[in-house]
């Protein structure tokens, strides 16, 4: 089962008038069997991120499988 996790990053942008915060949403696809497990995997994955972040939403994906090598 796959879950789509929306994560909001807070990035600091240098402008002429100083530093401004910009919020950017990025989506991740996580393979697991529960919403709480998806959030835990994202927390572990992003633990070394240089930007502040927070999980905005977690929802079950309609994707059945990922086909690759």
Beta strands, then each sheet from edge to edge (+ up, - down):
strand 1: 2-15
strand 2: 18-31
strand 3: 52-60
sheet 1: 2+ 1- 3+
end
